[in-house]
Amino acid sequence: MEKLSVLKTQSDYLSKYRFFPFSEYLKEKFPFKVHKIALHAGFTCPNRDGRVGVGGCTYCANESFSPNVKEPYLSIKEQIQKGKSFQKQRYGAEKFIAYFQSFTNTYADVNTLKVYYEEALADQDVIGLSIGTRPDCINEETLNLINTYTEKYHVWIEYGLQSIHDETLKRVNRGHEYKSFVDAINLTKKTCINICVHVILGLPLETCDDMMKTADAVAEMGIQGIKLHHLYVAKNTTLAEEYFRGNVKTLDVHEYVQLVADFLERIPPDVTVQRLVGDTHGNFLISPVWKASKAGITAMITQELEKRGTCQGAHYTVSALTNNSSQKSDLNKSRFHTMEF
């Protein structure tokens, strides 16, 4: 009965959205309304401070997507209180996931990390932890610390992959190779930590085929969440300089919608989609300027999948998964084949 109930729930949201929204995932997990609170703990990045490189990724302007970066520094406790007040008033949120978003949030010794993480978890309304980081800034000691929180809290780690292609990673000055990401995923899968992967669509010189190869690789990893972003050009970045020299092109909204639909069709239907489009805060955006809101673009993606008569996982091959158990593979197969549209 429990398995049939899960299948019906999956069918309901795939019929409505054509993908598995994180909001639906949270509704399944918790009896109360849960929202994330984005935090800036003051970390930097090894691709900025010289350990790996300088200047950061060519597209990176943390202040463009994380408003906390450009605000006067507040303690983690103060940021939690401020975030709670806003989320409760605007969205009716009741409980919260503390989201360490800005820069590289495992880039410190474990004692320092423990202080920051536990300051966030000390709030009685915080029921989860999500940690954004780079795959080359993770090790067994750090994962063991984060894993201790899984006994009482809902815990995620978010890895920036962006692309599986080393040529692309080098082109955007990412500072690590694809192998670092694979190693981090394999190490994390030994724990109880949920894994979310970030991918950017439209990176310089990447073809549709390149991006779909990234989708196929991600689909085989047994992860729990995915975030998709479009490449955008922000002020005060190396990418902006390249853009003004005519060396970078950005996607129009219709191209992006098509790519996202193609990508989602390759991702297992039980991988929750935490983001479908990037955004900027303030006046940082140079290109592309789309005349559509995030909600509007999400609706366009749903409409595109409806037009195709497909959904998330439609082109996903279960047998390609080598790291998951046969029971999970059978469940994935059942979930897809019981859908009716």
C-alpha positions as CSV (number, residue, x, y, z in Angstrom):
1,M,0.0,0.0,0.0
2,E,2.8,2.4,0.9
3,K,4.5,1.8,-2.5
4,L,1.2,2.4,-4.4
5,S,0.7,5.6,-2.4
6,V,4.2,6.9,-3.4
7,L,3.5,6.1,-7.0
8,K,0.2,8.0,-7.0
9,T,1.9,11.0,-5.4
10,Q,4.6,11.0,-8.1
11,S,1.9,10.7,-10.8
12,D,0.0,13.7,-9.4
13,Y,2.9,16.1,-9.4
14,L,4.3,14.9,-12.7
15,S,0.9,15.4,-14.3
16,K,0.7,18.9,-12.9
17,Y,4.2,20.2,-13.3
18,R,5.9,17.6,-15.5
19,F,8.8,17.6,-13.0
20,F,9.4,17.1,-9.3
21,P,9.4,20.5,-7.6
22,F,11.3,20.9,-4.4
23,S,8.2,22.4,-2.9
24,E,6.3,19.1,-3.4
25,Y,9.3,17.2,-2.0
26,L,9.1,19.3,1.2
27,K,5.4,18.7,1.4
28,E,6.0,15.0,1.3
29,K,8.7,15.2,4.0
30,F,7.1,17.5,6.5
31,P,3.7,18.3,8.0
32,F,4.5,22.0,8.1
33,K,5.5,24.6,5.6
34,V,9.3,24.7,5.1
35,H,11.4,27.4,3.5
36,K,15.1,28.0,3.0
37,I,17.0,30.9,4.6
38,A,20.0,31.9,2.6
39,L,23.1,32.6,4.8
40,H,26.5,34.2,4.2
41,A,29.0,32.9,6.7
42,G,32.0,35.0,5.5
43,F,33.8,32.1,3.7
44,T,35.8,32.8,0.6
45,C,36.8,30.4,-2.2
46,P,40.1,28.7,-3.1
47,N,39.6,29.9,-6.6
48,R,39.8,33.5,-5.3
49,D,42.4,33.4,-2.5
50,G,45.2,31.8,-4.6
51,R,45.1,28.3,-3.3
52,V,43.6,27.1,-6.6
53,G,43.5,30.3,-8.6
54,V,42.6,33.9,-8.5
55,G,39.7,35.9,-9.8
56,G,37.2,33.1,-9.4
57,C,35.1,31.5,-12.1
58,T,34.7,33.8,-15.0
59,Y,30.9,34.1,-14.4
60,C,31.0,34.5,-10.7
61,A,29.6,37.5,-8.9
62,N,28.2,36.1,-5.6
63,E,26.6,39.5,-4.8
64,S,24.5,39.1,-7.9
65,F,22.6,36.1,-6.7
66,S,23.1,36.3,-2.9
67,P,22.0,39.6,-1.5
68,N,23.5,38.8,1.9
69,V,27.0,39.2,0.4
70,K,26.6,43.0,-0.2
71,E,24.8,43.7,3.1
72,P,26.5,44.7,6.3
73,Y,27.8,41.6,8.0
74,L,25.3,40.0,10.4
75,S,26.0,36.9,12.6
76,I,24.4,33.6,11.6
77,K,21.9,34.0,14.4
78,E,20.9,37.5,13.2
79,Q,20.6,36.3,9.6
80,I,18.3,33.4,10.8
81,Q,16.1,35.8,12.7
82,K,15.9,38.2,9.8
83,G,15.1,35.4,7.4
84,K,12.5,33.8,9.6
85,S,10.6,37.1,10.0
86,F,10.6,37.7,6.2
87,Q,9.7,34.1,5.2
88,K,6.9,33.9,7.8
89,Q,5.3,37.2,6.8
90,R,5.6,36.7,3.1
91,Y,5.1,32.9,2.6
92,G,3.6,31.7,5.9
93,A,6.6,29.5,6.5
94,E,6.7,27.7,9.8
95,K,10.0,25.8,9.8
96,F,13.3,26.5,8.0
97,I,16.4,25.0,6.3
98,A,19.5,27.0,7.0
99,Y,21.1,27.4,3.6
100,F,24.8,28.3,3.6
101,Q,24.8,29.7,0.1
102,S,27.6,32.3,-0.5
103,F,31.0,31.1,-1.7
104,T,32.5,27.8,-0.5
105,N,30.9,26.7,2.8
106,T,33.2,23.8,3.6
107,Y,36.3,25.9,3.1
108,A,37.6,25.9,6.7
109,D,38.7,23.5,9.3
110,V,36.0,21.3,10.9
111,N,36.1,23.2,14.2
112,T,35.3,26.5,12.5
113,L,32.6,24.8,10.3
114,K,31.1,23.2,13.4
115,V,30.7,26.6,15.1
116,Y,28.9,28.1,12.1
117,Y,26.6,25.1,11.4
118,E,25.6,24.7,15.0
119,E,24.8,28.4,15.4
120,A,22.3,28.0,12.6
121,L,20.9,24.8,14.0
122,A,20.5,26.2,17.5
123,D,17.3,28.0,16.4
124,Q,14.3,25.8,17.4
125,D,12.6,26.5,14.0
126,V,15.5,25.3,11.9
127,I,14.9,21.7,11.0
128,G,17.4,21.3,8.2
129,L,20.8,22.3,6.8
130,S,21.9,22.8,3.2
131,I,25.6,23.5,2.5
132,G,26.7,24.9,-0.9
133,T,30.3,24.1,-1.8
134,R,32.8,23.1,-4.4
135,P,33.7,19.4,-5.0
136,D,37.4,20.1,-4.5
137,C,36.7,21.5,-1.0
138,I,35.3,18.3,0.6
139,N,37.0,15.6,2.6
140,E,36.1,12.7,4.8
141,E,36.5,14.6,8.0
142,T,34.2,17.4,6.9
143,L,31.6,14.9,5.6
144,N,31.7,13.1,8.9
145,L,30.9,16.3,10.7
146,I,28.0,17.1,8.4
147,N,26.8,13.5,8.6
148,T,26.4,13.8,12.4
149,Y,23.6,16.3,11.8
150,T,21.5,13.8,9.7
151,E,20.3,12.1,12.9
152,K,18.2,15.1,13.9
153,Y,18.0,17.3,10.9
154,H,17.2,17.2,7.2
155,V,20.6,17.7,5.6
156,W,21.8,18.5,2.0
157,I,25.1,19.3,0.4
158,E,25.0,21.2,-2.8
159,Y,27.9,20.7,-5.2
160,G,28.7,23.1,-8.1
161,L,29.4,20.9,-11.1
162,Q,28.2,23.2,-13.9
163,S,29.6,20.8,-16.7
164,I,31.2,17.4,-17.0
165,H,33.5,18.7,-19.7
166,D,37.0,19.6,-18.6
167,E,37.5,21.9,-21.5
168,T,34.5,23.9,-20.4
169,L,35.6,23.9,-16.7
170,K,39.0,25.2,-17.8
171,R,37.4,27.8,-20.1
172,V,35.4,29.3,-17.2
173,N,38.4,29.1,-14.8
174,R,36.5,26.6,-12.6
175,G,39.7,25.5,-10.9
176,H,39.0,21.8,-10.8
177,E,38.4,18.9,-13.1
178,Y,35.3,16.6,-13.5
179,K,37.1,13.9,-11.6
180,S,37.0,16.0,-8.4
181,F,33.3,16.1,-8.7
182,V,33.0,12.3,-9.2
183,D,35.3,11.7,-6.2
184,A,33.2,14.1,-4.0
185,I,29.9,12.4,-5.0
186,N,31.3,8.9,-4.3
187,L,32.6,10.0,-0.9
188,T,29.3,11.7,0.0
189,K,27.3,8.7,-1.0
190,K,28.9,6.8,1.9
191,T,27.0,9.1,4.3
192,C,23.3,9.9,4.9
193,I,23.6,13.4,3.4
194,N,21.3,14.3,0.5
195,I,23.2,15.5,-2.6
196,C,22.1,18.3,-4.9
197,V,24.0,19.1,-8.0
198,H,24.2,22.5,-9.8
199,V,24.5,22.7,-13.6
200,I,24.7,25.8,-15.8
201,L,23.2,25.6,-19.3
202,G,24.6,27.7,-22.0
203,L,28.3,27.8,-20.9
204,P,30.7,29.3,-23.5
205,L,31.1,27.1,-26.7
206,E,29.0,24.2,-25.2
207,T,26.6,22.5,-27.7
208,C,23.3,21.0,-26.9
209,D,25.0,17.6,-27.2
210,D,27.6,18.6,-24.6
211,M,24.9,19.7,-22.1
212,M,22.9,16.5,-22.6
213,K,26.0,14.5,-21.9
214,T,26.2,16.3,-18.6
215,A,22.5,15.4,-18.0
216,D,23.1,11.7,-18.8
217,A,26.2,11.6,-16.4
218,V,24.3,13.3,-13.6
219,A,21.3,10.9,-14.1
220,E,23.6,7.9,-13.4
221,M,24.9,9.2,-10.0
222,G,22.1,8.4,-7.7
223,I,21.7,12.0,-6.4
224,Q,18.6,13.4,-4.7
225,G,18.4,16.9,-6.1
226,I,19.3,19.1,-9.1
227,K,19.5,22.9,-9.7
228,L,19.6,24.2,-13.2
229,H,20.8,27.7,-14.0
230,H,21.2,29.6,-17.3
231,L,24.5,31.3,-18.0
232,Y,24.0,35.0,-17.4
233,V,26.6,37.8,-17.6
234,A,26.9,39.9,-14.5
235,K,28.7,43.2,-14.0
236,N,32.2,43.1,-12.6
237,T,33.1,39.7,-13.9
238,T,35.6,38.3,-16.4
239,L,32.7,37.0,-18.4
240,A,31.4,40.5,-18.8
241,E,34.7,41.5,-20.4
242,E,34.5,38.5,-22.7
243,Y,30.9,39.4,-23.6
244,F,31.7,43.0,-24.5
245,R,34.5,41.7,-26.7
246,G,31.9,39.6,-28.6
247,N,33.4,36.2,-27.4
248,V,30.3,35.1,-25.4
249,K,26.7,34.6,-26.5
250,T,23.8,34.0,-24.1
251,L,20.6,32.0,-24.6
252,D,17.3,33.5,-25.4
253,V,14.5,32.4,-23.2
254,H,13.0,30.0,-25.8
255,E,16.4,28.3,-26.3
256,Y,16.7,27.9,-22.6
257,V,13.2,26.4,-22.2
258,Q,14.0,23.8,-24.8
259,L,17.3,22.9,-23.2
260,V,15.7,22.5,-19.7
261,A,13.0,20.3,-21.1
262,D,15.6,18.1,-22.9
263,F,17.7,18.0,-19.6
264,L,14.7,17.1,-17.4
265,E,13.6,14.3,-19.7
266,R,17.0,12.6,-18.9
267,I,16.8,13.0,-15.1
268,P,15.2,10.3,-12.9
269,P,11.7,11.2,-11.9
270,D,12.5,10.9,-8.1
271,V,15.3,13.6,-8.3
272,T,13.8,16.7,-6.9
273,V,14.2,19.9,-8.9
274,Q,15.3,22.7,-6.6
275,R,15.8,25.4,-9.2
276,L,15.0,25.7,-12.9
277,V,16.4,29.2,-13.7
278,G,19.0,31.5,-12.2
279,D,18.3,35.0,-11.1
280,T,20.1,38.2,-10.1
281,H,19.5,40.8,-7.4
282,G,19.8,44.5,-8.0
283,N,21.2,45.9,-11.2
284,F,24.0,43.4,-11.8
285,L,22.5,41.8,-14.9
286,I,24.0,42.5,-18.3
287,S,22.7,39.6,-20.4
288,P,20.3,37.9,-21.2
289,V,17.4,40.2,-20.3
290,W,14.3,38.1,-20.5
291,K,10.8,39.7,-20.4
292,A,9.6,36.9,-18.1
293,S,9.6,36.2,-14.4
294,K,11.1,33.0,-12.8
295,A,7.5,31.8,-12.4
296,G,6.7,32.6,-16.0
297,I,9.8,30.7,-17.2
298,T,8.9,27.7,-15.1
299,A,5.4,27.8,-16.6
300,M,6.9,27.8,-20.0
301,I,9.0,24.7,-19.2
302,T,5.9,22.9,-18.0
303,Q,4.1,23.9,-21.2
304,E,6.9,22.7,-23.3
305,L,6.9,19.3,-21.7
306,E,3.1,19.2,-22.0
307,K,3.4,20.0,-25.7
308,R,5.9,17.1,-26.1
309,G,3.7,14.7,-24.1
310,T,6.7,14.0,-21.8
311,C,7.9,14.7,-18.3
312,Q,11.0,14.5,-16.1
313,G,12.5,11.0,-16.6
314,A,10.8,10.3,-20.0
315,H,14.2,9.5,-21.6
316,Y,15.9,8.2,-18.5
317,T,17.2,4.7,-18.9
318,V,17.0,3.0,-15.5
319,S,19.6,0.3,-16.5
320,A,22.2,3.0,-16.8
321,L,22.3,3.4,-13.1
322,T,25.1,1.3,-11.7
323,N,25.3,2.7,-8.2
324,N,21.7,2.3,-7.1
325,S,20.1,-0.8,-5.7
326,S,17.9,-2.9,-7.9
327,Q,14.9,-2.1,-5.6
328,K,15.3,1.6,-6.3
329,S,15.7,0.9,-10.0
330,D,12.5,-1.1,-10.0
331,L,10.7,1.7,-8.2
332,N,11.9,4.3,-10.6
333,K,10.7,2.1,-13.5
334,S,7.3,1.6,-11.9
335,R,7.0,5.4,-11.3
336,F,7.4,6.2,-14.9
337,H,5.4,3.4,-16.4
338,T,2.4,4.1,-14.2
339,M,2.1,7.8,-15.4
340,E,-0.8,8.7,-17.5
341,F,-1.2,12.0,-19.3
